[in-house]
Amino acid sequence: MKKTYVVIGLGKFGTAVARRLFELGNEVLAIDDSAEKVQHIEHNVTYAVVADARDENALRSLGVKNYDCAIVAIGTDLAASVITTLNLKGLGVPYVICKATDDTQKQALEKIGADRVLIPEREIGIKLAQTISSSSILDFIELSNEYGIAELPTPAAWVGKTLRALNVRAKYGLNIIALKSGGKVDVSPAADVELQADAVLVVVGSNEQLNRLKA
């Protein structure tokens, strides 16, 4: 289903987010106070506008309250991020995601109402470290300091066996939430599904258990 997004701040992070959201078929309004940055992205989003997001009236005139989600990607200027976030929440934007550079910014943005705060550099670093620390992990999403979701190739010893027979949850403390095979994704696979050699397992569990599961 097509969703609508506002991306405010068109640095490297904001530009990448706006372009990818648009490529995925969503409606994207990109905002920055730099005409050069707006011009650079105008053909890769639905709308691109030069505006100061610290001005509540400017945001109101752009109809941001009608969008499903706003991403505040302003960067190092905490004051601008705070004012913009307050404006978005005051106008009734349902979900506001903010970019922060450190824990101090993260805490400040959370306190004034941001629904989610990201520290992109840290999250990329954690994902890279988790991926390269285990030769069997293809991709990783951190859920907390202790838990995550990983994509793993099917261990050779599991090929041809059903999920019921493997009893992964009891034996390994992990839950298989999806299978990827032949370009298709099977979400919540049935217990009697036999694992194929080319299948990729999408597994949720503790980081320790995920690292122990070797292909």
Biotite code that builds the C-alpha atoms (Angstrom):
import biotite.structure as struc

atoms = struc.array([
    struc.Atom([0.000, 0.000, 0.000], chain_id="A", res_id=1, res_name="MET", atom_name="CA", element="C"),
    struc.Atom([1.312, 3.403, -0.987], chain_id="A", res_id=2, res_name="LYS", atom_name="CA", element="C"),
    struc.Atom([2.308, 5.600, 1.958], chain_id="A", res_id=3, res_name="LYS", atom_name="CA", element="C"),
    struc.Atom([3.224, 9.247, 2.248], chain_id="A", res_id=4, res_name="THR", atom_name="CA", element="C"),
    struc.Atom([6.436, 10.588, 3.748], chain_id="A", res_id=5, res_name="TYR", atom_name="CA", element="C"),
    struc.Atom([8.019, 13.956, 4.472], chain_id="A", res_id=6, res_name="VAL", atom_name="CA", element="C"),
    struc.Atom([11.823, 14.018, 4.549], chain_id="A", res_id=7, res_name="VAL", atom_name="CA", element="C"),
    struc.Atom([13.321, 17.155, 6.066], chain_id="A", res_id=8, res_name="ILE", atom_name="CA", element="C"),
    struc.Atom([17.042, 17.765, 5.587], chain_id="A", res_id=9, res_name="GLY", atom_name="CA", element="C"),
    struc.Atom([18.662, 16.650, 2.353], chain_id="A", res_id=10, res_name="LEU", atom_name="CA", element="C"),
    struc.Atom([22.173, 15.736, 3.380], chain_id="A", res_id=11, res_name="GLY", atom_name="CA", element="C"),
    struc.Atom([23.534, 12.320, 2.427], chain_id="A", res_id=12, res_name="LYS", atom_name="CA", element="C"),
    struc.Atom([21.266, 10.485, 4.856], chain_id="A", res_id=13, res_name="PHE", atom_name="CA", element="C"),
    struc.Atom([18.077, 12.383, 4.076], chain_id="A", res_id=14, res_name="GLY", atom_name="CA", element="C"),
    struc.Atom([18.672, 12.213, 0.335], chain_id="A", res_id=15, res_name="THR", atom_name="CA", element="C"),
    struc.Atom([19.252, 8.457, 0.452], chain_id="A", res_id=16, res_name="ALA", atom_name="CA", element="C"),
    struc.Atom([16.089, 7.907, 2.517], chain_id="A", res_id=17, res_name="VAL", atom_name="CA", element="C"),
    struc.Atom([13.933, 10.125, 0.290], chain_id="A", res_id=18, res_name="ALA", atom_name="CA", element="C"),
    struc.Atom([15.131, 8.523, -2.938], chain_id="A", res_id=19, res_name="ARG", atom_name="CA", element="C"),
    struc.Atom([14.677, 4.986, -1.675], chain_id="A", res_id=20, res_name="ARG", atom_name="CA", element="C"),
    struc.Atom([11.190, 5.653, -0.315], chain_id="A", res_id=21, res_name="LEU", atom_name="CA", element="C"),
    struc.Atom([10.213, 7.068, -3.707], chain_id="A", res_id=22, res_name="PHE", atom_name="CA", element="C"),
    struc.Atom([11.768, 4.101, -5.550], chain_id="A", res_id=23, res_name="GLU", atom_name="CA", element="C"),
    struc.Atom([9.608, 1.819, -3.391], chain_id="A", res_id=24, res_name="LEU", atom_name="CA", element="C"),
    struc.Atom([6.497, 3.498, -4.774], chain_id="A", res_id=25, res_name="GLY", atom_name="CA", element="C"),
    struc.Atom([5.688, 5.930, -1.982], chain_id="A", res_id=26, res_name="ASN", atom_name="CA", element="C"),
    struc.Atom([4.735, 9.590, -2.167], chain_id="A", res_id=27, res_name="GLU", atom_name="CA", element="C"),
    struc.Atom([7.646, 11.662, -0.878], chain_id="A", res_id=28, res_name="VAL", atom_name="CA", element="C"),
    struc.Atom([7.832, 15.353, -0.031], chain_id="A", res_id=29, res_name="LEU", atom_name="CA", element="C"),
    struc.Atom([11.467, 16.459, 0.345], chain_id="A", res_id=30, res_name="ALA", atom_name="CA", element="C"),
    struc.Atom([12.217, 19.700, 2.197], chain_id="A", res_id=31, res_name="ILE", atom_name="CA", element="C"),
    struc.Atom([15.439, 21.650, 2.726], chain_id="A", res_id=32, res_name="ASP", atom_name="CA", element="C"),
    struc.Atom([16.374, 25.301, 3.104], chain_id="A", res_id=33, res_name="ASP", atom_name="CA", element="C"),
    struc.Atom([19.029, 24.875, 0.405], chain_id="A", res_id=34, res_name="SER", atom_name="CA", element="C"),
    struc.Atom([17.775, 25.478, -3.133], chain_id="A", res_id=35, res_name="ALA", atom_name="CA", element="C"),
    struc.Atom([20.770, 23.565, -4.494], chain_id="A", res_id=36, res_name="GLU", atom_name="CA", element="C"),
    struc.Atom([19.946, 20.416, -2.502], chain_id="A", res_id=37, res_name="LYS", atom_name="CA", element="C"),
    struc.Atom([16.276, 20.621, -3.451], chain_id="A", res_id=38, res_name="VAL", atom_name="CA", element="C"),
    struc.Atom([17.121, 20.999, -7.116], chain_id="A", res_id=39, res_name="GLN", atom_name="CA", element="C"),
    struc.Atom([19.463, 18.016, -6.892], chain_id="A", res_id=40, res_name="HIS", atom_name="CA", element="C"),
    struc.Atom([16.697, 15.678, -5.740], chain_id="A", res_id=41, res_name="ILE", atom_name="CA", element="C"),
    struc.Atom([13.591, 17.108, -7.413], chain_id="A", res_id=42, res_name="GLU", atom_name="CA", element="C"),
    struc.Atom([13.456, 14.407, -10.108], chain_id="A", res_id=43, res_name="HIS", atom_name="CA", element="C"),
    struc.Atom([13.811, 11.569, -7.583], chain_id="A", res_id=44, res_name="ASN", atom_name="CA", element="C"),
    struc.Atom([10.865, 12.378, -5.294], chain_id="A", res_id=45, res_name="VAL", atom_name="CA", element="C"),
    struc.Atom([7.214, 13.357, -5.699], chain_id="A", res_id=46, res_name="THR", atom_name="CA", element="C"),
    struc.Atom([7.691, 16.941, -4.532], chain_id="A", res_id=47, res_name="TYR", atom_name="CA", element="C"),
    struc.Atom([10.813, 18.892, -3.549], chain_id="A", res_id=48, res_name="ALA", atom_name="CA", element="C"),
    struc.Atom([10.424, 22.227, -1.794], chain_id="A", res_id=49, res_name="VAL", atom_name="CA", element="C"),
    struc.Atom([12.702, 24.943, -0.435], chain_id="A", res_id=50, res_name="VAL", atom_name="CA", element="C"),
    struc.Atom([11.444, 25.792, 3.054], chain_id="A", res_id=51, res_name="ALA", atom_name="CA", element="C"),
    struc.Atom([12.591, 26.370, 6.615], chain_id="A", res_id=52, res_name="ASP", atom_name="CA", element="C"),
    struc.Atom([11.137, 23.527, 8.699], chain_id="A", res_id=53, res_name="ALA", atom_name="CA", element="C"),
    struc.Atom([11.591, 25.636, 11.841], chain_id="A", res_id=54, res_name="ARG", atom_name="CA", element="C"),
    struc.Atom([8.711, 27.762, 10.526], chain_id="A", res_id=55, res_name="ASP", atom_name="CA", element="C"),
    struc.Atom([5.482, 26.060, 11.606], chain_id="A", res_id=56, res_name="GLU", atom_name="CA", element="C"),
    struc.Atom([3.441, 28.094, 9.128], chain_id="A", res_id=57, res_name="ASN", atom_name="CA", element="C"),
    struc.Atom([5.634, 26.924, 6.265], chain_id="A", res_id=58, res_name="ALA", atom_name="CA", element="C"),
    struc.Atom([5.066, 23.303, 7.234], chain_id="A", res_id=59, res_name="LEU", atom_name="CA", element="C"),
    struc.Atom([1.345, 23.906, 7.642], chain_id="A", res_id=60, res_name="ARG", atom_name="CA", element="C"),
    struc.Atom([1.098, 25.438, 4.164], chain_id="A", res_id=61, res_name="SER", atom_name="CA", element="C"),
    struc.Atom([2.818, 22.357, 2.728], chain_id="A", res_id=62, res_name="LEU", atom_name="CA", element="C"),
    struc.Atom([0.186, 20.121, 4.302], chain_id="A", res_id=63, res_name="GLY", atom_name="CA", element="C"),
    struc.Atom([2.620, 17.967, 6.267], chain_id="A", res_id=64, res_name="VAL", atom_name="CA", element="C"),
    struc.Atom([-0.145, 16.954, 8.696], chain_id="A", res_id=65, res_name="LYS", atom_name="CA", element="C"),
    struc.Atom([-1.632, 14.865, 5.902], chain_id="A", res_id=66, res_name="ASN", atom_name="CA", element="C"),
    struc.Atom([1.469, 12.671, 5.593], chain_id="A", res_id=67, res_name="TYR", atom_name="CA", element="C"),
    struc.Atom([1.834, 9.298, 7.320], chain_id="A", res_id=68, res_name="ASP", atom_name="CA", element="C"),
    struc.Atom([5.383, 9.821, 8.557], chain_id="A", res_id=69, res_name="CYS", atom_name="CA", element="C"),
    struc.Atom([8.055, 12.505, 8.751], chain_id="A", res_id=70, res_name="ALA", atom_name="CA", element="C"),
    struc.Atom([11.803, 11.893, 8.826], chain_id="A", res_id=71, res_name="ILE", atom_name="CA", element="C"),
    struc.Atom([13.847, 14.695, 10.371], chain_id="A", res_id=72, res_name="VAL", atom_name="CA", element="C"),
    struc.Atom([17.331, 14.273, 8.909], chain_id="A", res_id=73, res_name="ALA", atom_name="CA", element="C"),
    struc.Atom([18.724, 17.716, 9.669], chain_id="A", res_id=74, res_name="ILE", atom_name="CA", element="C"),
    struc.Atom([21.929, 16.389, 11.206], chain_id="A", res_id=75, res_name="GLY", atom_name="CA", element="C"),
    struc.Atom([24.193, 18.162, 13.661], chain_id="A", res_id=76, res_name="THR", atom_name="CA", element="C"),
    struc.Atom([21.953, 21.172, 14.404], chain_id="A", res_id=77, res_name="ASP", atom_name="CA", element="C"),
    struc.Atom([20.108, 19.927, 17.499], chain_id="A", res_id=78, res_name="LEU", atom_name="CA", element="C"),
    struc.Atom([18.109, 23.140, 17.942], chain_id="A", res_id=79, res_name="ALA", atom_name="CA", element="C"),
    struc.Atom([16.770, 22.925, 14.394], chain_id="A", res_id=80, res_name="ALA", atom_name="CA", element="C"),
    struc.Atom([15.906, 19.237, 14.874], chain_id="A", res_id=81, res_name="SER", atom_name="CA", element="C"),
    struc.Atom([14.076, 19.960, 18.133], chain_id="A", res_id=82, res_name="VAL", atom_name="CA", element="C"),
    struc.Atom([12.064, 22.871, 16.737], chain_id="A", res_id=83, res_name="ILE", atom_name="CA", element="C"),
    struc.Atom([11.191, 20.936, 13.583], chain_id="A", res_id=84, res_name="THR", atom_name="CA", element="C"),
    struc.Atom([10.103, 17.892, 15.586], chain_id="A", res_id=85, res_name="THR", atom_name="CA", element="C"),
    struc.Atom([7.941, 20.022, 17.874], chain_id="A", res_id=86, res_name="LEU", atom_name="CA", element="C"),
    struc.Atom([6.345, 21.647, 14.827], chain_id="A", res_id=87, res_name="ASN", atom_name="CA", element="C"),
    struc.Atom([5.587, 18.276, 13.230], chain_id="A", res_id=88, res_name="LEU", atom_name="CA", element="C"),
    struc.Atom([4.074, 16.824, 16.398], chain_id="A", res_id=89, res_name="LYS", atom_name="CA", element="C"),
    struc.Atom([2.098, 20.029, 16.976], chain_id="A", res_id=90, res_name="GLY", atom_name="CA", element="C"),
    struc.Atom([0.657, 19.823, 13.469], chain_id="A", res_id=91, res_name="LEU", atom_name="CA", element="C"),
    struc.Atom([-0.434, 16.252, 14.084], chain_id="A", res_id=92, res_name="GLY", atom_name="CA", element="C"),
    struc.Atom([1.985, 14.187, 12.007], chain_id="A", res_id=93, res_name="VAL", atom_name="CA", element="C"),
    struc.Atom([1.283, 10.603, 13.205], chain_id="A", res_id=94, res_name="PRO", atom_name="CA", element="C"),
    struc.Atom([4.858, 9.305, 13.287], chain_id="A", res_id=95, res_name="TYR", atom_name="CA", element="C"),
    struc.Atom([8.097, 11.288, 13.450], chain_id="A", res_id=96, res_name="VAL", atom_name="CA", element="C"),
    struc.Atom([11.533, 9.703, 13.019], chain_id="A", res_id=97, res_name="ILE", atom_name="CA", element="C"),
    struc.Atom([14.627, 11.761, 13.814], chain_id="A", res_id=98, res_name="CYS", atom_name="CA", element="C"),
    struc.Atom([18.305, 11.409, 13.036], chain_id="A", res_id=99, res_name="LYS", atom_name="CA", element="C"),
    struc.Atom([20.717, 12.012, 15.921], chain_id="A", res_id=100, res_name="ALA", atom_name="CA", element="C"),
    struc.Atom([24.500, 12.076, 16.080], chain_id="A", res_id=101, res_name="THR", atom_name="CA", element="C"),
    struc.Atom([24.927, 10.887, 19.675], chain_id="A", res_id=102, res_name="ASP", atom_name="CA", element="C"),
    struc.Atom([23.087, 9.778, 22.818], chain_id="A", res_id=103, res_name="ASP", atom_name="CA", element="C"),
    struc.Atom([22.619, 13.342, 24.076], chain_id="A", res_id=104, res_name="THR", atom_name="CA", element="C"),
    struc.Atom([20.734, 14.297, 20.924], chain_id="A", res_id=105, res_name="GLN", atom_name="CA", element="C"),
    struc.Atom([18.817, 11.037, 21.004], chain_id="A", res_id=106, res_name="LYS", atom_name="CA", element="C"),
    struc.Atom([17.604, 11.611, 24.554], chain_id="A", res_id=107, res_name="GLN", atom_name="CA", element="C"),
    struc.Atom([16.635, 15.210, 23.842], chain_id="A", res_id=108, res_name="ALA", atom_name="CA", element="C"),
    struc.Atom([14.610, 14.275, 20.759], chain_id="A", res_id=109, res_name="LEU", atom_name="CA", element="C"),
    struc.Atom([12.871, 11.425, 22.560], chain_id="A", res_id=110, res_name="GLU", atom_name="CA", element="C"),
    struc.Atom([11.906, 13.740, 25.429], chain_id="A", res_id=111, res_name="LYS", atom_name="CA", element="C"),
    struc.Atom([10.206, 16.236, 23.126], chain_id="A", res_id=112, res_name="ILE", atom_name="CA", element="C"),
    struc.Atom([8.100, 13.556, 21.441], chain_id="A", res_id=113, res_name="GLY", atom_name="CA", element="C"),
    struc.Atom([9.990, 11.926, 18.567], chain_id="A", res_id=114, res_name="ALA", atom_name="CA", element="C"),
    struc.Atom([8.495, 8.474, 17.985], chain_id="A", res_id=115, res_name="ASP", atom_name="CA", element="C"),
    struc.Atom([11.836, 6.983, 16.952], chain_id="A", res_id=116, res_name="ARG", atom_name="CA", element="C"),
    struc.Atom([15.389, 8.315, 17.010], chain_id="A", res_id=117, res_name="VAL", atom_name="CA", element="C"),
    struc.Atom([18.195, 6.805, 14.948], chain_id="A", res_id=118, res_name="LEU", atom_name="CA", element="C"),
    struc.Atom([21.953, 7.155, 15.210], chain_id="A", res_id=119, res_name="ILE", atom_name="CA", element="C"),
    struc.Atom([22.754, 5.915, 11.667], chain_id="A", res_id=120, res_name="PRO", atom_name="CA", element="C"),
    struc.Atom([26.526, 5.628, 12.028], chain_id="A", res_id=121, res_name="GLU", atom_name="CA", element="C"),
    struc.Atom([26.171, 3.506, 15.165], chain_id="A", res_id=122, res_name="ARG", atom_name="CA", element="C"),
    struc.Atom([23.508, 1.256, 13.655], chain_id="A", res_id=123, res_name="GLU", atom_name="CA", element="C"),
    struc.Atom([25.575, 0.662, 10.523], chain_id="A", res_id=124, res_name="ILE", atom_name="CA", element="C"),
    struc.Atom([28.616, -0.135, 12.674], chain_id="A", res_id=125, res_name="GLY", atom_name="CA", element="C"),
    struc.Atom([26.681, -2.623, 14.818], chain_id="A", res_id=126, res_name="ILE", atom_name="CA", element="C"),
    struc.Atom([25.205, -4.303, 11.755], chain_id="A", res_id=127, res_name="LYS", atom_name="CA", element="C"),
    struc.Atom([28.611, -4.600, 10.083], chain_id="A", res_id=128, res_name="LEU", atom_name="CA", element="C"),
    struc.Atom([30.278, -5.963, 13.213], chain_id="A", res_id=129, res_name="ALA", atom_name="CA", element="C"),
    struc.Atom([27.526, -8.533, 13.744], chain_id="A", res_id=130, res_name="GLN", atom_name="CA", element="C"),
    struc.Atom([27.650, -9.636, 10.112], chain_id="A", res_id=131, res_name="THR", atom_name="CA", element="C"),
    struc.Atom([31.419, -10.051, 9.808], chain_id="A", res_id=132, res_name="ILE", atom_name="CA", element="C"),
    struc.Atom([31.779, -11.689, 13.229], chain_id="A", res_id=133, res_name="SER", atom_name="CA", element="C"),
    struc.Atom([29.925, -14.755, 11.958], chain_id="A", res_id=134, res_name="SER", atom_name="CA", element="C"),
    struc.Atom([30.685, -16.195, 8.537], chain_id="A", res_id=135, res_name="SER", atom_name="CA", element="C"),
    struc.Atom([27.171, -17.631, 8.394], chain_id="A", res_id=136, res_name="SER", atom_name="CA", element="C"),
    struc.Atom([25.209, -14.401, 8.918], chain_id="A", res_id=137, res_name="ILE", atom_name="CA", element="C"),
    struc.Atom([24.134, -12.781, 5.633], chain_id="A", res_id=138, res_name="LEU", atom_name="CA", element="C"),
    struc.Atom([22.318, -9.787, 7.097], chain_id="A", res_id=139, res_name="ASP", atom_name="CA", element="C"),
    struc.Atom([21.443, -8.493, 10.561], chain_id="A", res_id=140, res_name="PHE", atom_name="CA", element="C"),
    struc.Atom([18.927, -6.116, 12.154], chain_id="A", res_id=141, res_name="ILE", atom_name="CA", element="C"),
    struc.Atom([19.475, -5.093, 15.768], chain_id="A", res_id=142, res_name="GLU", atom_name="CA", element="C"),
    struc.Atom([16.358, -5.230, 17.967], chain_id="A", res_id=143, res_name="LEU", atom_name="CA", element="C"),
    struc.Atom([18.182, -4.427, 21.213], chain_id="A", res_id=144, res_name="SER", atom_name="CA", element="C"),
    struc.Atom([21.638, -4.830, 22.733], chain_id="A", res_id=145, res_name="ASN", atom_name="CA", element="C"),
    struc.Atom([20.939, -8.536, 23.200], chain_id="A", res_id=146, res_name="GLU", atom_name="CA", element="C"),
    struc.Atom([18.534, -9.542, 20.418], chain_id="A", res_id=147, res_name="TYR", atom_name="CA", element="C"),
    struc.Atom([18.366, -9.287, 16.663], chain_id="A", res_id=148, res_name="GLY", atom_name="CA", element="C"),
    struc.Atom([16.995, -10.667, 13.403], chain_id="A", res_id=149, res_name="ILE", atom_name="CA", element="C"),
    struc.Atom([19.460, -12.418, 11.095], chain_id="A", res_id=150, res_name="ALA", atom_name="CA", element="C"),
    struc.Atom([19.354, -13.938, 7.635], chain_id="A", res_id=151, res_name="GLU", atom_name="CA", element="C"),
    struc.Atom([21.207, -17.256, 7.554], chain_id="A", res_id=152, res_name="LEU", atom_name="CA", element="C"),
    struc.Atom([21.820, -19.885, 4.880], chain_id="A", res_id=153, res_name="PRO", atom_name="CA", element="C"),
    struc.Atom([20.281, -23.243, 5.734], chain_id="A", res_id=154, res_name="THR", atom_name="CA", element="C"),
    struc.Atom([22.837, -25.368, 7.632], chain_id="A", res_id=155, res_name="PRO", atom_name="CA", element="C"),
    struc.Atom([23.777, -28.459, 5.602], chain_id="A", res_id=156, res_name="ALA", atom_name="CA", element="C"),
    struc.Atom([22.590, -30.763, 8.384], chain_id="A", res_id=157, res_name="ALA", atom_name="CA", element="C"),
    struc.Atom([19.099, -29.203, 8.213], chain_id="A", res_id=158, res_name="TRP", atom_name="CA", element="C"),
    struc.Atom([18.482, -29.711, 4.481], chain_id="A", res_id=159, res_name="VAL", atom_name="CA", element="C"),
    struc.Atom([15.524, -31.995, 3.829], chain_id="A", res_id=160, res_name="GLY", atom_name="CA", element="C"),
    struc.Atom([14.267, -31.797, 7.396], chain_id="A", res_id=161, res_name="LYS", atom_name="CA", element="C"),
    struc.Atom([11.056, -30.143, 8.565], chain_id="A", res_id=162, res_name="THR", atom_name="CA", element="C"),
    struc.Atom([10.883, -27.318, 11.051], chain_id="A", res_id=163, res_name="LEU", atom_name="CA", element="C"),
    struc.Atom([8.901, -29.607, 13.335], chain_id="A", res_id=164, res_name="ARG", atom_name="CA", element="C"),
    struc.Atom([11.657, -32.223, 13.333], chain_id="A", res_id=165, res_name="ALA", atom_name="CA", element="C"),
    struc.Atom([14.375, -29.631, 13.906], chain_id="A", res_id=166, res_name="LEU", atom_name="CA", element="C"),
    struc.Atom([12.513, -28.062, 16.849], chain_id="A", res_id=167, res_name="ASN", atom_name="CA", element="C"),
    struc.Atom([14.737, -24.989, 16.513], chain_id="A", res_id=168, res_name="VAL", atom_name="CA", element="C"),
    struc.Atom([13.065, -23.010, 19.292], chain_id="A", res_id=169, res_name="ARG", atom_name="CA", element="C"),
    struc.Atom([13.592, -25.706, 21.934], chain_id="A", res_id=170, res_name="ALA", atom_name="CA", element="C"),
    struc.Atom([17.077, -26.789, 20.837], chain_id="A", res_id=171, res_name="LYS", atom_name="CA", element="C"),
    struc.Atom([18.623, -23.455, 19.895], chain_id="A", res_id=172, res_name="TYR", atom_name="CA", element="C"),
    struc.Atom([16.460, -20.771, 21.533], chain_id="A", res_id=173, res_name="GLY", atom_name="CA", element="C"),
    struc.Atom([15.716, -19.263, 18.114], chain_id="A", res_id=174, res_name="LEU", atom_name="CA", element="C"),
    struc.Atom([12.544, -18.631, 16.113], chain_id="A", res_id=175, res_name="ASN", atom_name="CA", element="C"),
    struc.Atom([12.388, -18.977, 12.321], chain_id="A", res_id=176, res_name="ILE", atom_name="CA", element="C"),
    struc.Atom([9.983, -16.228, 11.250], chain_id="A", res_id=177, res_name="ILE", atom_name="CA", element="C"),
    struc.Atom([10.362, -16.533, 7.459], chain_id="A", res_id=178, res_name="ALA", atom_name="CA", element="C"),
    struc.Atom([12.007, -18.539, 4.674], chain_id="A", res_id=179, res_name="LEU", atom_name="CA", element="C"),
    struc.Atom([13.399, -17.093, 1.446], chain_id="A", res_id=180, res_name="LYS", atom_name="CA", element="C"),
    struc.Atom([13.723, -19.443, -1.505], chain_id="A", res_id=181, res_name="SER", atom_name="CA", element="C"),
    struc.Atom([13.405, -19.125, -5.268], chain_id="A", res_id=182, res_name="GLY", atom_name="CA", element="C"),
    struc.Atom([12.697, -15.420, -5.078], chain_id="A", res_id=183, res_name="GLY", atom_name="CA", element="C"),
    struc.Atom([9.723, -15.971, -2.761], chain_id="A", res_id=184, res_name="LYS", atom_name="CA", element="C"),
    struc.Atom([9.264, -15.238, 0.945], chain_id="A", res_id=185, res_name="VAL", atom_name="CA", element="C"),
    struc.Atom([7.251, -17.574, 3.172], chain_id="A", res_id=186, res_name="ASP", atom_name="CA", element="C"),
    struc.Atom([6.295, -15.661, 6.329], chain_id="A", res_id=187, res_name="VAL", atom_name="CA", element="C"),
    struc.Atom([5.538, -17.836, 9.385], chain_id="A", res_id=188, res_name="SER", atom_name="CA", element="C"),
    struc.Atom([6.340, -21.095, 7.571], chain_id="A", res_id=189, res_name="PRO", atom_name="CA", element="C"),
    struc.Atom([4.360, -24.201, 8.532], chain_id="A", res_id=190, res_name="ALA", atom_name="CA", element="C"),
    struc.Atom([5.994, -26.774, 10.806], chain_id="A", res_id=191, res_name="ALA", atom_name="CA", element="C"),
    struc.Atom([5.912, -29.451, 8.094], chain_id="A", res_id=192, res_name="ASP", atom_name="CA", element="C"),
    struc.Atom([7.894, -27.393, 5.541], chain_id="A", res_id=193, res_name="VAL", atom_name="CA", element="C"),
    struc.Atom([11.071, -29.171, 4.445], chain_id="A", res_id=194, res_name="GLU", atom_name="CA", element="C"),
    struc.Atom([14.139, -26.970, 4.224], chain_id="A", res_id=195, res_name="LEU", atom_name="CA", element="C"),
    struc.Atom([15.872, -26.748, 0.860], chain_id="A", res_id=196, res_name="GLN", atom_name="CA", element="C"),
    struc.Atom([19.587, -26.219, 0.318], chain_id="A", res_id=197, res_name="ALA", atom_name="CA", element="C"),
    struc.Atom([19.058, -22.789, -1.280], chain_id="A", res_id=198, res_name="ASP", atom_name="CA", element="C"),
    struc.Atom([16.724, -21.519, 1.462], chain_id="A", res_id=199, res_name="ALA", atom_name="CA", element="C"),
    struc.Atom([17.668, -18.469, 3.512], chain_id="A", res_id=200, res_name="VAL", atom_name="CA", element="C"),
    struc.Atom([16.335, -18.505, 7.075], chain_id="A", res_id=201, res_name="LEU", atom_name="CA", element="C"),
    struc.Atom([15.097, -15.311, 8.704], chain_id="A", res_id=202, res_name="VAL", atom_name="CA", element="C"),
    struc.Atom([15.709, -15.966, 12.379], chain_id="A", res_id=203, res_name="VAL", atom_name="CA", element="C"),
    struc.Atom([15.048, -13.949, 15.545], chain_id="A", res_id=204, res_name="VAL", atom_name="CA", element="C"),
    struc.Atom([16.867, -14.609, 18.794], chain_id="A", res_id=205, res_name="GLY", atom_name="CA", element="C"),
    struc.Atom([19.679, -13.548, 21.077], chain_id="A", res_id=206, res_name="SER", atom_name="CA", element="C"),
    struc.Atom([22.873, -12.346, 19.445], chain_id="A", res_id=207, res_name="ASN", atom_name="CA", element="C"),
    struc.Atom([24.803, -15.082, 21.255], chain_id="A", res_id=208, res_name="GLU", atom_name="CA", element="C"),
    struc.Atom([22.579, -17.855, 19.886], chain_id="A", res_id=209, res_name="GLN", atom_name="CA", element="C"),
    struc.Atom([22.614, -16.388, 16.379], chain_id="A", res_id=210, res_name="LEU", atom_name="CA", element="C"),
    struc.Atom([26.405, -16.357, 16.354], chain_id="A", res_id=211, res_name="ASN", atom_name="CA", element="C"),
    struc.Atom([26.503, -19.981, 17.473], chain_id="A", res_id=212, res_name="ARG", atom_name="CA", element="C"),
    struc.Atom([24.358, -21.147, 14.575], chain_id="A", res_id=213, res_name="LEU", atom_name="CA", element="C"),
    struc.Atom([26.905, -21.881, 11.858], chain_id="A", res_id=214, res_name="LYS", atom_name="CA", element="C"),
    struc.Atom([26.069, -23.099, 8.375], chain_id="A", res_id=215, res_name="ALA", atom_name="CA", element="C"),
])
